[in-house]
Every structure is written in structure tokens, then in C-alpha cells.
Amino acid sequence: MQYFLVHYGELGLKGLNRPDFEKRLTHNMWVALDGLGERKVKRFRGYMLVGVGETVPTVEVERRLAAIFGIAYFAPVLKVAQEMAAIREAALRLAREVLTAETSFAVNTRRADKSFPVHSMEVNRVVGADIVAATGSPVNLGAPDVTLDIQIYRDGVYVFNHRVTGAGGLPVGTGGRVMTLLSGGIDSPVAAHLLMKRGCLVDFVHLHLLRDNEVRNSKVIELARTVLGPHRLPANLYLAPAHPFQLAMLGHDSRVELVVFRRFILRLAAKLARRRKALALVTGDNLGQVASQTLKNLQVTGLAVEIPVLRPLISFDKQEIITLAKKIGTYELSIQPYKDPCALQAKNPATWARLDEVLALEERLD
């Protein structure tokens, strides 16, 4: 098999519950690698080891692992026995793949298993001398072009010549479940992505103005799938018609209509959250971006429900959100034309809605 050494980041700071986080990360990697044939994911103290068949494209494994939250970095490795001869042979093999006489290098040994009789500095010296003799490459300990890593553990030695930065965060499934208000725009899919990065499982609710057959073929479903895709984890997407609210508002022209509509959405989402045992709602709100997202309007809107409302994009500027949307693959879908119910509310919405005025309008509605 071909092996990948996986190191986690933030979850290493956890206390007695760290094994639970490690088990979840192991499970998530196992699920993410589904469909690639034989696979193994083993958990050790401080790191994990992924094994896949020799014929599986390395680039595909790296693409999938790079999207899994909880991973600090991973690397394709040669796994060898705790013997200097085996270590030297593996190091030379990898060095010849990437080094030339013009390429500088350094050897970095980490001896996690202190029972190994050769100290790290001596391993560096011996292996470095072998590489210089075989390739003519210069040693540069300060800023090498290539770093050859050797990590010595009780179960074996791992040798690698490059590492891939992971997605960071916490494993999805360790932070509880949330209900995300998914629009057809740029922001809310990014908000869902960020909550998953903090370990949350996500469900979605979307209010629409389409016929059933239209909404079932709309971009909203593809947006949800794109957010969930790298993790291959199940979620519910609730598609709710917005026209009952539209009908109730006939004859009630008010500048606070948009705030009332958003309170209506939160109440619906809160009921669905209770059904799914979700602990919070998530929105793509960004402070001051549009009329409904002034601090006062967000405050009045949030008073409609008792469940916490999380707004992970609250301090982002628009370009930061767009950059992240492009990175996760939702941007091109989000900018496709779509009939957004929020855009059909009052033409001159209040930016500083008064709670008494909002409650008065709600009292008049069915």
C-alpha cells in the first residue's frame, strides 16, 4: 500500500476528551476516502496513518484529505523499519526524486520514540552525507529548497520529502448540529462551510418563490451539495415556500417588512432546528452589508427566537467572502440569476427598525 502520515492541529490541545476528537477525525477520513478501493486509517498517539492501494492516484488522495477539517498537515510517506540501513535507503530514494546538484536540502529528524538508539542529530548527519555523496546537492540548514523529514515512532519510521497543508479546524461532528439559513447568494454557503470547520454538522433551510419542480432542479440544491461534498456526510435540506408570507403582507405596506420577513424565517428555522435537535441557527449576515444587516436590524431580528443565531461572516468584507466562496467552489453557482424572496420586500427598507413597529405589524398579520 501507499501511506500518508496525518498530523492534527487544534484538537491536540484537547484534554481528556481528545480521543473522542481523534476517533471522529479517523471516521471522517475513512468516509472521505470511500470509493478508492481498499483503505486503512489507523490512530496513534499524536498522529494518524492512512493507507490506500498502490494503484490509487496520489493526487486524488491528497485532494480529499486536504478538505478534511481537523488536519494540520499530511504527507505521502515511505514507511520503514526502525533500522538505520532502511532509513538511509528510503531517504536516498526520495532524495533522488527531487534533488539535483543545484537544489539545496536539509534533513529534519524527529525521534518521538526515544528508545531508538541513534539520536536525531546523528541521523541528520549520516543521511545528509549519503545524499550529498549520491546527488551532489548542497546542504542549506537555514532556507533549503527541499526538506527531507524523518519521523521515528514506536510502530515504524516515516520518511517524506514534502508535506501538504491541511484544512485546520475541528473534525466535523464534534461540535453539535446547526441549522443554516441557505439563500441563493454568496454568503450563506460560506457561513455553513465555516461552521463545519468548527466541527458542526449542518442542515439547511431555504425559502423560495418557485414551483416544486423548479426548486427541486434549482441551484440551491447544488449549493448544499457543494458545501457538503468534500466531507461526504449526510444532511437535510428543507425547501419552504415563501408565498404564504407574501400573501399575508398584501395590504400592509411597511418599511419594516424585510425585518418582519427575516423574523418569520428565523421562527421557521427554529422549529426545524428543534426537530433535528440542532443547537443553533446559522446565517450569512455581514454587518452593514445591506439594510437588513445593520446592527439594530440584526438585534431586532434575533429577538424573534430564543435559540442562538450564529453569524460567522459578521466582520468579513465582501471580497474576503468572495475569495472563500471561490476556494470552496460555490461562487459560480451563487452568482447565477435567482429569484430571492428577500429582494422582493419593501423597496426602501428601514435600516433602523423599531421593535414596537415590528411587533405592531406582526400583530396585524395572520
SVG drawing of the C-alpha trace seen along z (x, -y; Angstrom):
<svg xmlns="http://www.w3.org/2000/svg" viewBox="-55 -54 85 57">
<polyline fill="none" stroke="black" stroke-width="0.4" points="0.0,0.0 0.9,-3.7 0.8,-5.5 0.0,-9.1 1.1,-10.4 -1.5,-12.7 -0.9,-15.2 -3.7,-17.1 -3.6,-20.6 -6.0,-22.2 -7.6,-19.1 -4.2,-18.2 -4.9,-20.8 -7.9,-19.0 -7.8,-17.3 -9.4,-14.0 -11.9,-14.2 -9.1,-14.2 -9.7,-10.6 -13.2,-11.4 -12.0,-14.1 -9.3,-11.7 -11.9,-9.0 -14.2,-11.4 -11.3,-12.6 -10.4,-9.0 -14.0,-8.3 -14.2,-11.4 -11.1,-10.4 -12.4,-6.9 -15.7,-8.3 -13.9,-10.8 -11.8,-8.1 -14.8,-6.0 -14.7,-4.7 -11.0,-4.4 -10.8,-0.7 -9.0,0.8 -8.2,-1.7 -6.9,-1.8 -7.0,-4.6 -5.1,-3.9 -5.0,-6.2 -1.8,-6.6 -1.0,-9.0 -0.3,-12.3 -0.7,-11.2 -2.7,-9.0 -1.7,-6.8 -3.8,-6.4 -3.2,-3.6 -4.6,-3.1 -3.9,-0.7 -0.8,-1.2 -2.8,-2.0 -4.8,-4.8 -3.7,-8.2 -1.8,-10.1 -3.2,-13.4 -6.8,-12.1 -5.9,-11.0 -4.3,-14.4 -7.3,-16.3 -9.7,-14.5 -7.5,-14.7 -6.8,-18.4 -10.5,-19.2 -11.0,-17.3 -11.3,-19.6 -9.1,-18.8 -5.9,-18.0 -2.9,-20.4 -0.8,-18.7 -0.3,-15.3 2.4,-13.8 2.8,-10.8 5.5,-8.7 7.7,-5.7 7.2,-3.5 10.3,-1.5 11.6,0.4 13.5,-1.1 16.8,-0.4 19.4,-2.8 20.0,-0.9 16.3,-1.0 16.1,-4.7 19.1,-5.6 17.8,-3.6 14.4,-5.3 15.9,-8.8 18.1,-8.3 15.2,-7.0 13.1,-10.2 16.1,-12.5 16.8,-11.3 13.2,-12.1 13.5,-15.8 17.1,-16.8 19.7,-17.9 23.2,-19.3 21.6,-22.8 18.9,-22.0 19.7,-22.7 18.3,-20.5 18.2,-19.8 17.4,-16.7 15.0,-17.1 14.7,-14.1 12.1,-13.8 12.8,-11.0 9.4,-10.6 10.5,-7.1 13.4,-7.9 14.3,-4.2 15.7,-4.4 19.5,-4.2 20.6,-6.9 20.0,-10.5 18.2,-12.9 21.3,-15.0 23.3,-11.8 20.6,-10.6 20.6,-14.0 24.4,-13.9 24.5,-10.3 21.6,-10.7 22.8,-14.1 26.2,-12.7 24.6,-9.9 22.5,-12.4 25.5,-14.7 27.5,-11.8 24.7,-10.4 23.3,-13.7 25.9,-16.4 23.2,-18.6 24.3,-21.3 23.2,-21.4 21.3,-24.5 20.1,-24.4 18.6,-27.9 16.5,-28.0 16.6,-24.8 14.8,-24.2 13.7,-20.8 13.4,-19.4 13.6,-15.7 11.7,-14.7 12.3,-11.5 9.9,-10.8 10.7,-7.9 7.8,-6.3 7.5,-3.1 5.5,-1.5 7.9,-2.4 9.8,-5.2 8.2,-7.6 10.3,-9.3 8.9,-12.1 10.1,-14.9 7.0,-17.2 4.0,-17.9 0.5,-19.2 -1.1,-21.9 -4.5,-20.7 -7.8,-22.5 -7.3,-23.0 -10.2,-23.5 -12.0,-20.7 -13.4,-17.4 -17.0,-17.7 -19.3,-16.1 -17.6,-17.2 -19.4,-20.5 -23.1,-19.6 -25.6,-20.3 -26.7,-23.6 -29.5,-24.7 -28.2,-27.0 -30.5,-29.5 -29.4,-28.9 -30.1,-31.6 -29.2,-31.6 -26.4,-34.1 -22.7,-34.1 -22.7,-34.4 -24.7,-31.6 -22.8,-28.7 -19.6,-30.2 -21.1,-30.6 -22.1,-26.9 -18.6,-25.9 -17.1,-27.9 -19.4,-26.3 -18.3,-22.9 -14.7,-23.9 -15.6,-24.4 -16.8,-20.9 -20.6,-21.3 -22.9,-19.1 -25.1,-21.2 -28.7,-21.1 -30.2,-23.7 -33.5,-25.5 -34.2,-27.6 -37.3,-29.8 -38.2,-30.1 -40.7,-31.6 -40.6,-28.7 -42.9,-25.8 -42.0,-22.4 -40.5,-21.1 -38.4,-24.3 -37.0,-24.4 -36.0,-20.7 -33.9,-21.5 -32.6,-24.8 -29.0,-25.8 -29.8,-25.8 -29.6,-22.0 -26.3,-22.1 -25.0,-24.7 -25.8,-22.5 -24.1,-19.5 -21.0,-21.5 -20.6,-22.6 -21.1,-19.0 -19.3,-17.2 -15.7,-17.0 -16.9,-15.5 -19.4,-13.0 -21.6,-13.4 -25.4,-13.4 -27.6,-16.4 -31.2,-17.6 -32.2,-20.4 -35.7,-21.8 -37.3,-23.7 -40.1,-26.0 -42.3,-28.2 -42.2,-31.9 -45.6,-32.8 -47.7,-32.4 -45.8,-35.4 -46.2,-37.3 -50.0,-36.7 -50.2,-37.7 -48.4,-41.0 -50.9,-42.1 -52.3,-45.4 -49.6,-46.0 -47.0,-48.3 -44.3,-49.0 -40.6,-49.8 -40.0,-47.2 -41.4,-44.4 -38.0,-43.0 -37.2,-42.7 -40.5,-41.0 -39.8,-38.6 -36.4,-37.7 -38.0,-37.1 -40.5,-34.8 -37.6,-32.8 -35.9,-32.5 -39.0,-31.2 -39.5,-28.6 -35.8,-27.6 -36.0,-27.4 -38.9,-24.9 -36.9,-22.8 -33.9,-23.0 -35.9,-21.6 -37.0,-18.7 -33.4,-18.0 -32.0,-18.6 -29.8,-21.4 -28.4,-23.7 -28.2,-27.0 -29.2,-28.8 -26.6,-30.0 -26.9,-32.9 -24.7,-34.6 -25.3,-38.0 -22.5,-40.5 -22.6,-43.7 -23.7,-46.7 -23.7,-44.9 -27.4,-45.5 -30.3,-47.2 -31.4,-44.1 -27.9,-43.7 -27.4,-46.9 -26.6,-46.2 -30.1,-47.5 -31.9,-45.3 -29.9,-42.3 -30.8,-42.9 -34.5,-43.2 -34.4,-40.2 -32.7,-38.0 -35.2,-38.7 -37.8,-36.6 -36.2,-33.3 -34.6,-32.0 -32.2,-29.7 -28.7,-31.2 -28.1,-32.7 -24.5,-32.4 -23.2,-34.8 -19.6,-33.6 -19.3,-36.3 -20.2,-39.2 -16.9,-41.0 -15.8,-39.9 -15.6,-42.3 -17.2,-41.3 -14.0,-40.4 -13.0,-38.1 -16.3,-36.3 -16.0,-36.0 -12.4,-34.7 -13.5,-32.0 -16.6,-31.2 -14.3,-30.6 -12.0,-28.4 -14.8,-26.1 -16.4,-26.1 -19.7,-27.8 -19.1,-31.2 -20.0,-30.4 -23.2,-28.8 -24.1,-31.7 -23.8,-34.4 -26.2,-32.6 -29.6,-34.5 -32.1,-33.5 -35.4,-34.9 -34.5,-35.8 -37.6,-36.4 -35.7,-39.0 -35.2,-41.1 -39.0,-41.4 -39.7,-43.0 -40.1,-46.8 -38.2,-48.9 -37.0,-51.4 -36.4,-49.1 -35.8,-50.6 -32.2,-50.5 -33.1,-51.2 -36.3,-49.3 -38.1,-49.9 -39.1,-46.8 -42.6,-48.3 -43.3,-49.0 -42.2,-45.4 -44.4,-43.9 -47.3,-46.0 -47.1,-44.8 -46.7,-41.2 -49.9,-41.6 -51.8,-42.6 -50.6,-39.6 -52.1,-36.1"/>
</svg>
